[in-house]
Amino acid sequence: MGRINSKDKGRRGEQQLVKKLKEYGFETRRTVQYNGKAEEGQADLIGLPNIHIECKRTEKLKAYDFIDQVKRDKKSDELGVIFHKRNNCEWICILTLDDFIKLYKESNYSDMKEGE
C-alpha cells in the first residue's frame, strides 16, 4: 500500500509542478503522460530545453541521492535540476555548483556590473 501512495504522490507532485511552471509561461508536461510509461533514466518532466528535470515531492530531502540520480540520468549537454517540495512549503530547485555556473555564465546577469 505504501508504494502505491508513494507513486500517487509522485504523480501528483509532477502534475503540481507542471501547473506551477505553466503559471510562469513554460509549456511542460509529465514524461509519462507524453510517452505513456516510465522508463529508467528519463526526466520526470519535459518542455524546458536542455534541462533534465527530476521532481521530488517528499518530506525528507535526500539532496545527494537526488543529485546522484540526475547526474546519472542527464545527457552531457543538459543541466540537471531537482525540483523539490514538502507539504505546505514552496518549490525549490537544487543543482550542482558546476550546473549553476554554466547557467549563470549563460545568463544576462553574469554580464552585469555591480549596482546595475
JOLINVEN-V688864 format. One record per residue. RES is the residue in one small letter. SS is DSSP state (H for helix, E for strand, C for the rest). PHI is phi as a letter, one per 40 degrees, with the letter a starting at -180 (NA if undefined). Layout:
BEGIN
res=RES ss=SS phi=PHI
res=RES ss=SS phi=PHI
END
This chain:
BEGIN
res=m ss=C phi=NA
res=g ss=H phi=c
res=r ss=H phi=c
res=i ss=H phi=c
res=n ss=H phi=c
res=s ss=H phi=c
res=k ss=H phi=c
res=d ss=H phi=c
res=k ss=H phi=c
res=g ss=H phi=c
res=r ss=H phi=c
res=r ss=H phi=c
res=g ss=H phi=c
res=e ss=H phi=c
res=q ss=H phi=c
res=q ss=H phi=c
res=l ss=H phi=c
res=v ss=H phi=d
res=k ss=H phi=c
res=k ss=H phi=c
res=l ss=H phi=c
res=k ss=H phi=c
res=e ss=H phi=c
res=y ss=C phi=c
res=g ss=C phi=g
res=f ss=C phi=c
res=e ss=C phi=c
res=t ss=C phi=b
res=r ss=E phi=a
res=r ss=E phi=c
res=t ss=H phi=c
res=v ss=H phi=c
res=q ss=H phi=c
res=y ss=H phi=c
res=n ss=H phi=b
res=g ss=C phi=g
res=k ss=C phi=a
res=a ss=C phi=c
res=e ss=C phi=b
res=e ss=C phi=d
res=g ss=C phi=g
res=q ss=C phi=c
res=a ss=C phi=c
res=d ss=C phi=c
res=l ss=E phi=b
res=i ss=E phi=b
res=g ss=C phi=h
res=l ss=C phi=b
res=p ss=C phi=d
res=n ss=C phi=g
res=i ss=E phi=b
res=h ss=E phi=c
res=i ss=E phi=b
res=e ss=E phi=b
res=c ss=E phi=b
res=k ss=E phi=b
res=r ss=E phi=b
res=t ss=C phi=a
res=e ss=C phi=c
res=k ss=C phi=b
res=l ss=C phi=c
res=k ss=C phi=b
res=a ss=H phi=d
res=y ss=H phi=c
res=d ss=H phi=c
res=f ss=H phi=c
res=i ss=H phi=c
res=d ss=H phi=d
res=q ss=H phi=c
res=v ss=H phi=c
res=k ss=H phi=c
res=r ss=H phi=c
res=d ss=H phi=c
res=k ss=C phi=c
res=k ss=C phi=c
res=s ss=C phi=c
res=d ss=C phi=c
res=e ss=C phi=c
res=l ss=E phi=c
res=g ss=E phi=c
res=v ss=E phi=b
res=i ss=E phi=b
res=f ss=E phi=c
res=h ss=E phi=b
res=k ss=E phi=a
res=r ss=C phi=c
res=n ss=C phi=d
res=n ss=C phi=g
res=c ss=C phi=b
res=e ss=C phi=c
res=w ss=C phi=c
res=i ss=E phi=b
res=c ss=E phi=b
res=i ss=E phi=b
res=l ss=C phi=a
res=t ss=C phi=c
res=l ss=H phi=c
res=d ss=H phi=d
res=d ss=H phi=c
res=f ss=H phi=c
res=i ss=H phi=c
res=k ss=H phi=d
res=l ss=H phi=c
res=y ss=H phi=c
res=k ss=H phi=c
res=e ss=H phi=c
res=s ss=C phi=c
res=n ss=C phi=c
res=y ss=H phi=c
res=s ss=H phi=c
res=d ss=H phi=c
res=m ss=C phi=c
res=k ss=C phi=c
res=e ss=C phi=d
res=g ss=C phi=g
res=e ss=C phi=c
END
